[in-house]
């Protein structure tokens, strides 16, 4: 049983690494297309995390530009946990006492 958990953890890490690499490649290519169409310059990257079904992908490098409104379309906008309505309702619902 313990061996199957280790296999699942390794598989999960492998999938997260593959998704991270694919997303970073797509975002870089998308920025290149944006820069061909707009008179802006590339401005390095910023890092963020992304929650997935396989766990959180940490240190995802997101490209940016100096001027303009470039936003990678393959990456959902960052939202704080308070902005997720289903979590907010659950956290703010009245609690009942156990008897």
N, C-alpha and C positions, 0 to 999 in steps of 0.2 A: 504493500500500500504506500509506503514512504517513497519507494522508487517511482511510482506513477505521479506523485506530487512533484518530485524533482523534474521529471520529464515535462510535465505541464508548465512548470515555472520556466524551464529552458525554452520551451516552445513559445510561451508568451513573450519572453525577452527577444527571441528571434523575430517574431512577428512585429513587435514594437520597433526594433531596429530597422526592419525592412520598410515599414510604413514611414518612419522618420526619414530615411534616405530618399524614398520616393517623393515625399512631400517637399523636402528641401530642394530636390532637383526640379520639381514642377514649379516651385515658387521662383527659383533663380531664372528659369526659362521664361516664366511669365513676366518677370521684371525686365528681361532683355527685350521682349516684345513691346512692353510699355515704353521703354527708353527709345526704341526706334520710332515710336509714334508721337512722343512728347519731348520737348526740349528740356530735359532734366538730367541730373547726374545721379549715379548710384551713390548711396551713402551707407555702406557697410550693412550690418545686420543687428537685430536685437533678438534676445532669447525669450522664449515663453514656454509654457507647458501646455499640453493638450490631453484632455481626458478621452480615452477610447474604451472600447469593450475589453481590450486586453490589458488595460491599466493606463496609467498616466505616462505620456511621453515627455521626458524632461529635456531641457536645453535644446529645444527646437529653434534653429537659426532662421529667423524670418527676415528676408531682404527688405530694404527700404530705399527711398529716394530722397534727395535733398529738398526738392520742391515738388509739389503736386499731391495728388490724392491716390497714390498707388496703394492698393490693398490686395494681397493675393486672394484670388477667388476660391482656391481650393482649401482655404483655412477659414473656419468660422470666426466671426468677431469674438474677441475676448469678452467674457461676461463674468461678473462677480457672482458668487453663490446666491447673494440676496436677489439677484435679477432673475433667478429661475423660479417662476411662480409656484410650481408644485412643491418645491422645498420651502418657500416662504410660507405657504399655507400650512404645511405640516409643522413648521417651527412656531407659528403664531396661533395654532389651534389650542383651545382650552384643554387643560389636562384634567383627567379624572382621578380621584383617589381610589386606591384599592382598599377594599374592606375585608 
